[in-house]
Amino acid sequence: MNIAVAQSGGPTCAINASLVGVFREALKTPEIDAVFGSINGIEGIINDELMDLKLVIKTNEDMELLRQTPSTVLGSCRYKLPPVEEGGKTYEKILNCFEKHRIEAFFYIGGNDSMDTVAKLSDYLAGVNSKIRVIGIPKTIDNDLPVTDHTPGFGSAAKYVAATVQEIIRDSSVYSIESVTIVEIMGRHAGWLTASTCVLRANDEIAPHLIYLPESEFSAEKFLEDVRIQQAKYKAVIVAVSEGVKLAGEKSKPVMVDNFGHEYLSGIGKTLEQLVKDNIGCKVRSIELNVMQRCSSHICSKTDIDEAEQIGSEGVKAALRGVTGQMMCYKRISDIPYVITIDGIDAHKTANKEKFFPKEWINQQQNDVSPEAVKYFLPLIQGDVKIRMKNGMPVHFKLK
Ligand code: F6P
């Protein structure tokens, strides 16, 4: 049999490790012959744009480089499949591509939108009595997939964000004047990544002094009051704010959306910066971490990269057992020692659904998170990956 693998949604620095997991497991499996990579997610299957991965990932060293390369080596997409009952032509193209290349299992590495593809495609294939298996391999820096304890890519993004905020703390405390520094962090409607800056407390940092999540109540007045309270104690106030935080009235602004109807979020940091300028008048900067937080592989979590590879490999084993329509997920057995297991769940349970940061881990003032959160996050950022360097720079795997 042949298999195919594709990557979809926003990049992470662990998504290529999951691709390596699928690929390495396939190499070990005598039943599997070719491993095709689909270019730009499911679009590559629809348009029959595949590449034989054995021709491009040739050595162990290639696999090691791919593991340390951020973003999606096969490209990505935000393509929403039509409902199974309406999408005849699209699904026929997919089936034709699978049959033409004798593909008997398809692995889709992606987030909650990509699990919509896994759910629909496996439903369609079951409906036409096809034995082709479809398996979802999770990924997202947002950590917002239901059921799984966490998502591949999140731990590395959290480590980068926390380390960067720590550097910002050092920089912002050099002057004797009062200042406010606002760091805007990705995560869409879920505050996991912003909340993860609390891991700095395990290293005796007090900042970020204020942490705002989309799950917390938020208003301009309360924000300014919070800042003033912190300024009474600290000269340099550091604020971590999630891109999904909204000010009253903002919803009416025209927004750009992707194919799944998600707004392109960014700008809350600048808005808060203006608020501080206009109402407090001290030195203020806003910093949008933007795509750096999902593609900074020079400080990634070894735990995350190793688990990302492992979950890809478990996906292949599941498909060989005949499993289809499932997303692989992590189950946490214990925090200390940190132990997880990997299992599969029905992809319908995660498709288009979001898992939010627990309300009980947000403080009463709605501007910080609790020590339980630190306990949850810490294991996910452990370990460092030894990065191969050339001329003083990390080496990335590139498709020729
Ligand atoms: O879902 C991952 C993510 O990086 C979100 O954190 C962010 O809001 C979104 O993708 C950005 O989307 P795009 O890659 O289309 O700019």
Residues whose N, C-alpha, C, O or C-beta is under 5 A from the ligand:
A	BS01	F6P	G10 D142 M186 G187 R188
